[in-house]
Structures are given as structure tokens and as C-alpha cells.
């Protein structure tokens, strides 16, 4: 049976009516629903992300950096986002944003907090902390929108991080420049320090020698201070005694001066008195001579009075009772008056008068007669020898007159002159003794202070000895330390000099370039081979494979896998299968070519190898048709189509058309090498974006091999099915 005749007969079935013609058109165009319609919808979704409504809230407040620069990062970020237009940013308040994300008015929201600028301004300080943007997603609005939003936020964060890091790095580089200048200055200073430490070592050596000498001198000084303290104590004691003696001397001299002054005054008075006495004594001599003459003239009267007094005494001795009578008082008064009338008065007369007055007083005190008699007897005896004694007294007065004129008056004059000199000397002595006492007092005070000071000096020199010994030991340690300091200073100078030579110094231009490099230290220099121009171009192999496979399923819903006439004839199984496969070839080629044209010309697939892609798509379509025909022939009409649908589902998950196959579970990874879609997608991917390699040969080989194997199995199965049985006449499942 001629295959072409069978093909002609099979095709004529579809040109009998209008509906069959429409059916053929639908079959041919059906792959466009998957291959073109889906790709058209998702060709480049990121291009239209500017239409996605996203809430933007700016609560940020301006801040001042540590360099005094005013920044408003929140405002700048809002302007940059709105100018970029990659998302449909809507500037609203916080409540509107929260309600909008919850209600679905916005896919997500971005809130710039009030401390955003101040946190960024604190970068490079002790208060440095990461600045935070608050993003709220709601997967109930759209999971992919959330995914796209996270990707956009990552870019925003990276951009802000780069700007902030550049600002921070710029400040740090300014600090490094300042530090470098400081290191150079420190290097110069360390060199001076090294020179000074060398001098210090020399000086500390001299200090050790001097401190040793000082310690030795301090011991000598301490010994002398102890001796001085002992001598000062003795001096203080001696001066205290001298002070006491000088005070006594001054007091005595003062008393002497006062006494001599009185003596001088007395001597002067004595001299004047002696002179006056001499004169009066001369008168007394005259008066005594006159009185003695009168006494001698009344010698008889006196004797008579004496005798009368003796008689009265004798008489009184015989009386009893008291004498105090008026008559007695009168008699005594007359006697006293008579004695007083005697001139001149002598001691004896005065004694007689005194006795009579005493007697009178005695009488007044009621004395006895016997006592009075004794007194009168004594008075009578006194009067009895009065004239003789008066003569003797006159002679003594005359003798005394001679002594006064010859001895007393010259002696009194000499005494007055001598006492005058003594007085002047005593006054001078008192004055000098006072000065001596004051000086000795001052000397004693000074000696006491000297003693106290010497004692303190002795104690201080003892401390000085201890201190100088410690200082001497410390000087030795200082010398060792200065030697170590010198070694360290020399090493420090060398290290700082090396460090100063290596310390970086940046110009303004170099600092800016380094700040940018620090902020973005790693840049990906991407070399993208076989770059896909859009998401649609990348997904085209997957959707094309899906469209062609579904197109094959639709084909075998209308076409017959093997016609009845060949099955009833004696044609071979291959010819029988080809009789049904031939119309499918035409439909498959038409589907592949139309789909290719639409993708390439209408959607702008821009395949790198368009001719080979079209031919490969034809190969894929024919391979799928042969595979599906085999499944229908082997398993029957309905089960075969179900198996085809199952195979389609398995290919969607295991062919690696979307995510890399390694990201799927192990079950799908195990199926991946055996799925025809795997090779269809791989081949179309290389032909679309370029980069043809050995995998392309494997894809073509697998699809051709599958085509041949499928036709072979179909032919064998078709040959066997020329024999009818009850199962074929009454299949369990029939469509």
C-alpha cells in the first residue's frame, strides 16, 4: 500500500467540512498558546515593575556628621528611588502604608526610620551602628512580588552601603593621613628622645657618683649634727643659768641702784643733818649749860622734892586701899607741872615727868599704894642724883660737840661725796646689768632655738642619711632604668623611623579613589557568555518544549495513530505506522515552523542560530509525535494518551527548564537524564543564546534515537496488532 496515497486519503478527511478545517487550524496554532502566549505574558516582567504600587514612608530627620557635614539620607534616598522608577513608589505616611500592605493596595512597604541619617552620621565613631530600613512584605498579595521586592531591597541596601562605606572610608583615610603625619612627628620626636636618653644615661651615671658622695657627706653631717645638738643642749642649759643669774644681777643692781640712790639721798640729808646737828648741837650745848646752871641753881629745890617724894613714898607704903583720890590727882598734877616748868628739860626730868604721868594713869586704873610708893621712891632717887648727872651730861655734850666738829661733819661730807659716786656707779651697773640680762635672755632664747634646731637637724640628718642611701640605691636603679630606656628609645626611634617610611599618605584624589575601593572592595567583572536578552528568551526553550509536546497530544486527539485500511491490508507494520505518522509529520512541522516564526519575528526571540533552531524544533516536534504515537499504539488509545500527559508532567519537573536540576529533589534528578524534554530544552537553549558545544550533538542524537526507537516499537506493535482478539475488539478503556 502506497504511503503517500494513505497520506492523501487521511488529509482529505480534514477538508470535507468547515469545522474540520478549523480543527486543523487550531491544531497547527495550538502550540502558540503555550509557546507564544505564555512567553509574551512573561517575556520581561521586570521591565514593567515600575507599575507595581509600593508604599514609601520617610520619617528620617537630618543629622550632622562628625566632620560637621549636614546630611539628609532619607530625603536623598526618596529622590533616588522615585527618579529611578524601577518600582512604583508611593510616598505616604506610616499608617497608610501599613493599611495598604495589609489590604493589598501595596505589594510591600519601605519605611525610612527617624534615626536613619543620625545612625549613618555616626559611622566611624564610638556610637557606630548599622542603619536599618524597615520593609514589610505580605505574601498574600503576591509571592513573586515579595521575591522581586526583596531583590530590589538588596540592591537599595547595597547602594546605600556603598555610599555609607565610601563616606566612612573617606573619614578613616583622612584619619590615616593625620596618623601618618603623627607617626612622622613621633619618629622625629623619638630621635630626639633617643638623643636625650643617651644624655640621661650619662647624667644618671654622674648622679650615681654624686649620690654616693652625698650619702658619705650625709653621714659626716649627721655625726656633726649630733655633736652640735649635744653642745647646743649644754649651751642652752648654761645660757639658762646665765639668764637666771643675769636676771638676779639686774634685780640686785636695780635694788642696789635704788638703795645707793636712797643712800646718796640719805648721805646728803645726813651731811645736811650733821651740819644742822652741828649747829643745833652748838645751841644745845649752850642750852645744856644754861639748863645745868639753872638746875645747879635749884639744886636745893630738887633735893627737897626728892626728899618729899621719898617721904611720900614711905607714907604710901603704910597705906591700904587705892590711891585714886581727888587729892592725889591734884598733887600729882602739881608735881608734873612743876617738873615741866624746869628748863631745860633733861632725860632725868623727862623720866620723872613720865613716871608721874604713868603714876597718874596708874591711879586712874585703881592701882595699889604699894606700887605707887615704889614709883615715887624711884622718882625720888632719880631727882636725888639729877644735878650730878646733869653736870656729867653737860660734859658729854661738850665732848660730843668737839667730836661733831672734828669728825662727824667732815665724815658726813666725805660720805655724801662717796655715796654720790656709788649711786652713779650703781645706776650704771643697774643699766648695764639690765642690758646684760636682756642680752643673756636673747642669748638663752637663741641657744634654746639652736638646741631645738640642732636636735631637729640631728634627726633630719639621720633621715637625710637614710634618704641619701635610698637615693643612692635609687640612683643606681635609675641608671639601670635609663640604660634600658636608652635601649628602648633607640629601638623605638628605629621602629618609628621604619614605620614613618612605610606610613601611607594619601592625596585628595588618592583618598577618594581608595575610599571608593574600600566601600566597594570587590566588583564582579562578569563575562556573560551567551547572554539572554530577556526573561522570555531564557524561558523560551522550556515553553517551546511544552508547546510542542502539548501540540503533539492535540495532534493525536484528531489524527489516528495508525489508519484502519493499512491495518486491514497486508502492509507491513512500518508502513502501517508511517501511514498514520505521515499526516502528523506535516502537522508537527507546521506547528514548529509557525511557533518559531512567531517567537522570532513577533516576540523578538532573536535566536543566535535561527535556521538551526527551526530545524531542531521540527526534530523535537517529530520526536514527540513519534513517542506519543508509540505510547498510544502500545498502551491503547486512552491509556497511551494518559501516559503522554503523565510524561508531560514529569518533564515539567525534571527537565531543568526553570531552576537548575540540582535544586530539585533526588527523584526528579534521577529522571532528568531519561526525559526527552531535557534534551529538547538543552538543544534549543544553545541554539537560542549561543554557545553550541558537544551537548548539542548529544541532544540531536538522543532525539533522533528516540524518534527511530519509537517508530520501530510502533512498527513491531502494529504488525502484531493485525491479528484481532477480544481485547482489541472490546478495549477496557476507549476514547
Secondary structure, DSSP 8 states (H G I E B T S, - for coil): --HHHHHHHHHHGGGSSHHHHHHHHHHHHTHHIIIIIHHHHTS-GGGGGGGSEEEEEE----EE-TTS-EE-HHHHHHHHHHHH-SSEEEE--HHHHHHHHHHTSSSEEEEE-TTHHHHHHTTTSTT-----EEEEE-TTT-HHHHHHHHHHHHHHHHHHHHHHHHHHHHHHHHHHHHHHHHHHHHHHHHHHHHHHHHHHHHHHHHHHHHHHHHHHHHHHHHHHHHHHHHHHHHHHHHHHHHHHHHHHHHHHHHHHHHHHHHHHHHHHHHHHHHHHHHHHHHHHHHHHHHHHHHHHHTHHHHHHHHHHHHHHHHHHHT--SB---HHHHHHHHHHHHHHHTSSS--HHHHHHHHHHHHHHHHHHTT-BHHHHHHHHHHHHHHHHTHHHHHHHHHHHHHHHHHHIIIIIHHHHHHHHHHHHHHHHHHHHHHHHHHHHHHHHHHHHHHHHHHHHHHHHHHHHHHHHHHHHHHHHHHHHHHHHHHHHHHHHHHHHHHHHHHHHHH-----HHHHHHHHHHHHT--------TT--SSHHHHHHHHHHHHHHHHHHHHHHHHS-SS-HHHHHTT--HHHHHHHHHHHHHHHHHHHHHHHHHIIIIIS----TTHHHHHHHHHHHHHHHHHHHHHHHHHH-HHHHHHHHHHHHHHHHHHS-SSS-GGGS-HHHHHHHTT-HHHHHHHHHHHHHH----HHHHHHHHHHHHHHHHHHHHHHHHHHHTTS--HHHHT-SS--
